[in-house]
Amino acid sequence: MAAEAGSEGNSERIAMTGTLSYGQGAGQPALSPNQLRMKLWNIACFALSGYLVLHAGETEWPQFRGPTGQGISAASGVPIEWSEGKNIAWRMEPPGRGWSSPVLSHGRLYITSAVTAAGGSDTTLHAICIDAADGRVVWDSEVFHPDAASVSAMHSKNSAASPTPIVSDGRLYVHFGHMGTAALDLDGKVLWRQNGVKYAPVHGNGGSPILLDGMLIFGCDGADDPALAALDASTGELRWKTARNTTARKHFSFCTPLAIQVKGATEVISPCSGFVGGYNPADGRELWRVLYGEGYSVVPRPVFAHGLLFVSSGFDAPVLYAIKPDGAAGDATADHVVWTDRKGAPCTPSALVAGNDLYFVSDGGIATCADPETGAVRWRERLGGGFSASPFAAEGRVYFTSESGETFIVKTGDKYELLATNAIGERVLASCAVCDGALFLRTETHLVRVKK
């Protein structure tokens, strides 16, 4: 930053003085034209080198599953080997507990957390900002103080702070499901709160919002009257709310939507219990749906690549669907399902498309690489352990992190090649954040920066 600031200041001084005697103090002779050109050249090179350091590769991870929302990182120097005592830049314990994945912007990490007072009877919901360089808490803002009944009946693999925040254009958006949604500035000041979108949760919250066209869009898929809702990102006011009208017996799900482009038009893809739907973001109108029976408690975020959507149908018997959204309208189940996979489909981790390969891992630890267009399995291997976190891809590698805190790094391609297995020594359900030279793991009790 010093290089960029200095360069801007120098340009201003030249413009103000109208002379070419840059850098000379009182009583000093003016520089010759050659000396001046050399000095300006050195300054320009210095400023440019600073710019390249600041802007090369990947420095932002602003939402669940990164810039694209699909687990693809352009970062360089992503760590390959680490352990509890190796290649750990810092390890800090944030206040409270939560399973929201960390997001990263301009050198700061943001998470949400549920802080419970001694005795366990009083919980407050917080947004927390952490310096990515050293793990220092920059600020900690209480956002909501829900009643005890709102945070009860939580599943053992869930928390009161599981949805992942979004950081964009100087704002942080945090979501706590039925307990409320809020916007903060990046100094931790709450700009608005909205807790009027009520529904009866089952096992707590899980799905994160998506920021699209000035709206926060998220599922309200609880025990009754499931819906998809949109809030005005500037004010928190409800813009629209669309009933799911599902025939599935169990209505609750926890899925994060995905915005895609189909022939130049934007669609919001939002799986729920019983079906996945495509929605018009302007008014929430349902455009099409593909049915998957009684599938419920749907967690994996959709992935879109090669003109196909990859969606998992959730519990109890997950099926991975490849769906062609182009031309879909109404009930598109019969004509727009291209292929399905039942053997390795996940209930919880999202899938991943890297290049011409589709990767997914079942909750029981079976990893699969398949042809995204045909579903033909290229390889299928048992990694071992349980999985909840969604994988990411970087530098020709796929990173799968298990619930026990082991990260399996596999080389991309049609042949299985395990490059490394790294253990952090703590339980992990949250997905990673990634940037140049580092990745960030949130464990049950800590946030950890892993370095190369």
Salt bridges, closest charged atoms under 4 A:
GLU4 OE2 - HIS55 NE2 3.92
GLU60 OE1 - HIS106 ND1 3.84
GLU81 OE1 - LYS86 NZ 3.10
GLU93 OE2 - ARG97 NH2 3.38
ASP122 OD1 - HIS145 NE2 2.62
ASP131 OD2 - ARG136 NH2 3.21
ASP134 OD2 - ARG136 NE 3.87
ASP140 OD1 - HIS126 ND1 2.71
ASP221 OD1 - ARG244 NE 2.90
ASP232 OD2 - ARG239 NH1 3.17
ASP283 OD2 - ARG285 NE 3.97
GLU286 OE2 - ARG289 NE 2.81
GLU294 OE2 - ARG249 NH1 3.64
ASP326 OD1 - LYS263 NZ 3.54
ASP341 OD2 - ARG380 NH2 2.89
ASP357 OD1 - ARG378 NH1 2.41
ASP371 OD2 - ARG378 NH2 3.20
GLU373 OE2 - HIS306 ND1 3.52
GLU395 OE1 - ARG397 NH2 2.80
GLU403 OE2 - LYS157 NZ 2.77
GLU426 OE2 - ARG91 NH1 3.08
GLU426 OE2 - HIS446 ND1 3.07
GLU444 OE2 - ARG427 NH1 3.37
